[in-house]
Amino acid sequence: MARVYFHIDLNAFFANAEVLLDPSLKGKPLVVSGRTRRSVVSTASYEARKFGIHSAMPVAEAMKKCRDLTIVEGHYEWYRTLSKQFIGIISSYTDEIEQASIDECYADMTEEIRKYEKPLDLAWKLQRQILQETGLPCSIGIGPNMFLAKMASDMKKPLGITVLRIREVSQKLWPLPISEMRGIGSKTVPLMEELGIHTIGDLANFKDKAALSSVFGKNTEEIIRRANGYDDRQIVTERDAKSMGVSETLLEDVTDYDEIRGLIRYLSRKLSERLKTSRKAGHRVSVRICYYDFRNNDRSAHTDQAVFKADDLFLQAISLFDDSWDEGEAVRLIGISVGDFLSEDQIFTQIGLFDEPEDRHEETDSILSDLNRLAGTKSFVRASSLLRENSHENR
């Protein structure tokens, strides 16, 4: 039996989450965003989308399109709570889950679906349960691989259930605009159009691979395979992940370096706690920067010594950020991850690796350095340093 993958996508997640907090917002054109002139739309309700408002649109432009637009600043802890509840429901059906983002995941339902006389009954049951228990509508795409499941879930929203089989690719997938293909970014679309590629079918049947290689590089063959409906990826569960990471979506698009630096320090501490709890340490540190227009910039570095402590993570992460950031560009999300983990044998031979006390002096020095940087002074020092100076003066 072929694999059966579900892609479950919460519809207009942030906007619908806000309606749960404030039912008076129901039915109104609504966007979740900051309120500054630089702010962009994070999520638009379906009522707002009727006015041509969409994610990543500047708020000022959205307000011109709809005079009655309601702008709500995000409640991200609330979103995380709902996201955990959402994943918890899916976990009651299968433990083969890969969470793609806060509001979507892939699930391998190959075994679970055998229990149902009509395969679509599982999708209807899951969709209904998510709506009843969380109040959130979702769309479900079903396919023999992860790519087709994802493409299927985008075909009918909200509350859609769509099956996309290999034999249906030429009828259902190929006519779609190339901009709707998963993995084709907004900056790649004009390059495709210059080559005469306007639909997914155009890409699937494009003969000049050399021209495509100038755009996709080493990923060219994989992109062509997906356009033809094939995808060899498998679910990567959290337990199987080859890296561990944390990220934070900002309430406002941020350009201030010191604010970003503070966030990186916070994420380093958060990731350190996760690593210590899991007793993991790795030789590769990676940083992801997501800009206001959803462009991603990823950078990683190999470390001679396996890292897991907060200060070591911070030093690596801030260095990678400094090398990667387009200064002045508004940042929407920062992520830090660690990979290339030590094996259990290596951890065992490094006696006390996770049992050594944290170097509080190093952490304190970093905090003092940040305070002095923000204040433009050197006034913040250790109390112990002052005591030592006084003792020397009194001798």
N, C-alpha and C positions, 0 to 999 in steps of 0.2 A: 504493500500500500504506500502511495506517495505521501510525503509529509503534508500536514495541514497547518498552515500558519495563520494566525489572526493578527491584524494590526488594529489596536483599539485606540481611538483618538477622541479625547474629550472636546466637545464642540464649544468654540469661543470660551475657553475655560475661565480665564480671568474675569471676563464680563459676567458669565453665569454664576461664578463664585460670589461676585459682588451682589448680585440679585438675591442670593441666599442670605446674605448679611442684611440687605435692605430690600424687602419685597416691593417697596414703592417704585423701584427702578425697573420693574418688569414691564416689557413692552416699549421702553423708551430707547431712543438712539443713544447709545452709551459707549464710551471708550475708557479704557484704563490707561492712564498716562500721568506724567508729571504735569506741572502747570507753567513751567518756564517757557520762554520763547524758543529754546532749543529742544524742547521735549518732543518726542515722537510717540505715536500710538503703539502700545504694546498689544492690545486686543481690542477689536471692535465688535459690538453685538451685531446680530444679524439685522436688526432694525437700522443700525448705523451703516451697515454695508450697502443697504439699498440706496444710500446717498453717494456711493462711490468711495466710502472711507475704508481704509485697510491698514493692516499692520505696517509699521515703519513710516507711515505718512506723518509729516510734521503736524503737530496739533493745530498750529495756526491755519494751515490749509484745510484741515478737517472742519474747523469751526466755520470757515467760509462756505463749505459745502452743506453744512447743516446748522442753522441758527439756533435750533433747540437742542443742540448736542449737550449731553451730560458728561462731564469729565470727572472721573473718580481716581484718586490716587490709590495705588495697589496696597493690599494687605497680604504681604507675602508669607507670613507665618500661617495665615488662614489657608492660603493656597497649598502650602506644604502639608498641612493637616488633611486636607481633602485628597491630595495626591497619595498619601500613605493609605488612606481608606480605599481609594480606587485600586491601588496595587494589591491591597489585602484581599479584596473581593476576587480579583483574578487569580491570586495565589490559592484560593480555595478550589480551583479547578485544575491547576497545573503549577508545578514549581519550575517549569522551563519558561522563564520570563526574562526579557531584556528590556529594561526601561530606557527609552530613547530620550525622553525629556520629562519635565514635571507633569505633562498632560498626555503622554502617549507611551505605548509599549507594544512590544511584539510578544506573542505567546505561541508556543508549539502545542497545539491541541490535538495532535495525531492520535494519541491514546484516548483522551477524554471523549473525542467525538464518536468513537466506536460505541459508546453507551446509548447513542440516540438513533432511533429508527429513521428520523429525518434529520440529516446533518445540520440544516439551518436552524433547527430547534435550539441547539446549543447557543448559537449567536443571539437568537431572540431572547432566550432566558438570561444570558449574561447582560445584554443591553438593558433589559427591564430591571434586573437586580441593581445595576449601577445607578439607574435613574431613581429607583425607589429608595435605596439606602443612602445615596449621596445628594440626590436632587439634581444631578448633572446629566445632561444628554451626551451621548457619544455616538460615533460612527464606527462601524467595524468592517474591515476589509479582510477577505479570505482568499488565500492563494496557496499554490504549491511551493512558494518560496517567499522570502521576506520582502523582496522588491515588489512583487505583484500584489502582496497583501497591503503594502503601504499605498501603492497606486490605487488600489481598489477602495481603500477607506476614504480617499479624497474625492471619489466620484459622486458620492451622494451625502450631502450634509444639510441640515443636522439629522440625527437619528437614522442614518442610512445603514443598510447592510448590503454589501456588494461582493459577489464572487467573481474573481478574474482567473480564468484557466489559461494554460499555455495555448490551447487551440483557439482562444478568443482574442489573442494579442493583436492580430491584424485588424480585427473589427473594432475592438474597444480601446486599445492602447495607441495604435499607430496614428489615428486621426487627431490625437491631442496635440496642442501646441508644444513645441520643444521646451517652452518656459515652465510647463507643468510636470516635466520629468524630474523625479527625485534624483538629486546629485548634480543638476544643472543650475548653477547660480545665476543671479541677475547679470553679472558681468560677463558670463560666458554666452548668454543668449545672443548679443550682437555679433559675437565671433562666429556663432553657428549660422546666423542669418547671412553673414557675408559669404559663407560657403554654400548658400542656397538651401540650408537646412532649416525648415520652418516647423516641421512636425516630428514627433518621435519616430514615425515611419520613415521619414527622410533620413534620419540618423541611422536607423536599423539597416537601411539598404544603401548607405553611402559607400562608394567604392574606393575613394581616395584616402587610404588610411594614413598616408604620410601627412596630408593636410590636417587630419584629426589629431595626429600625434603632436603637432605644433601647439594644439590647445590642451590636450589631456595628458600628454607625456606618457609615462609608464602605465597610466590607468586606461589607455585607449581601448584595449581589448575588452576590459571589464565593462566599460561604458557601452560598447557595442553589444555585448552579450545581454546586458540589462535591457537595452532598447528592444532586443528580440525576445525578452521575457524570461531570461535565464539568470539565476543568481545562486551561487554556491555557498553563500554565507550560512552559518548556523547560529542559533541563539547563544549568546554569551551571558550566562547568568552572573549575578554578583559573586557567587562562590567560585566561578571559573575565571573571573576577570584577571587579566595579566597585569592590571594596574589598579590603583585605588586613588580616587580623587574627590575633591570637593569644589564647589563653585558657588558663586553668589550673583544673582541678578539684582542690579541696582535699581532703586526706586526712581532715580533720575539719571539721565545720561551725564557722566562725570568727566570733566577735563582736568580737574585739580590733581596734580601729582601727589601731593601729601595725603589727600583723601584716599587715592588709590593705593598708596604705600601702606596706609593703615589697614585697608581691607586685605591686602596681601599678607600682612602680619597676622591678622585675625584668622584667615584661611589656613595659614601655616600651622597655627596652634590647633585648629580644628582637625586638620588632616593628621597632625602628629598624634592626637588622642586616638583617632581611628586606627592608625598604624600600630600603636602600642597595644590597644585592645585586641587587635588581630595578631599581634606578635609578628609583624612584618617590617622589613627594612629593604630598601631597594637602591639600585645604582643609577636610576634614570629619573630625573625631575623634569616635568613638562609644565608649561604654562599656556593657557588659552586666553586670548583676548577677543571678545566679541564686541564689535563697534556698533554705534547707534543704527547703522543701516544693515546690520546683521552680517557684515563681513567678519570672517574669523581669521585670526593670526595665531598660529601654533608654533611654539619653539620648545626644544628639549635639549638637555645636556646630560652627558654621562659623568658620574662622580666616581672618584677612585675609592672612596669609602662609602659603604652603604649608609643611607640616611633615613632617619625617622624622627629626630628631635626637631622641635619647632624652630629653633634658631638656625639650624643647618638648612632646613627647608626654606626659611625666609631668605637667607643669603643667596641661595641658588635661584629662588623664584624672582626676587627683585632684580637680580642680574639679568635673567632671561627677559623680564618685562622691559628693563631699560634698553635692551638690545632690539626689542621687537616693536615697541610702541611708536606709532606715528604721532609725535608730540603735538598736542593740541586737539587730536581727534577724540571725539566723545566716546566714552566706553560705557557699554551696557552690561557686560558680564565679565567676570574674571574667574578662571578655574586653575587649580593646581592639582597635579597628580604625580604619583610615584610608581615606577615600574621596575622591571628587571630585578625581581625580588630575590633575596637570598633563599636558598633551599632550607628545608627544616634541618638538615644535617649541618649546614653552615651556621645556622643560628645556634644550634646546640653546642657547636665547638667554640663559639664566641661566648664564653661563660659570662653570664650576667648582663648580656647585651641590653635587655629591656629592664633590668633591675637596678641599673646605675641611677643614682639620684640626678635629677635635672640640674644643669649648671645654672643656678639662679643668677649668678653674677653676670653671665653672658646675656640672659634675657633682660635683666635690669639695665645693663649697659645699652642694649638696643632701644629700650623704652626711653632712657635718658637722652640718647642721641636724637630720637624723634622729637622729644619735647624741646630740646635746644634748637633743632632745625625749624620747628614751627614758630618758636618765639624769637628766632634770630639772635640767640644769645648763648652763653656758655654757663648760665647761672645754675642749671640743674646738675647737681653732682650727688654722689653717695654721701649719706650721713657719716658712714665709716671713714670716708676720705677726709671730711672736716675734722673728725675726732683725731685722726692721725696727725693732721696739720697742727691742731691745737697742742697735742702732746709734744710735738717737736719744738713748738714755740716756747713751751713752758720749761723745756730742759735747760 
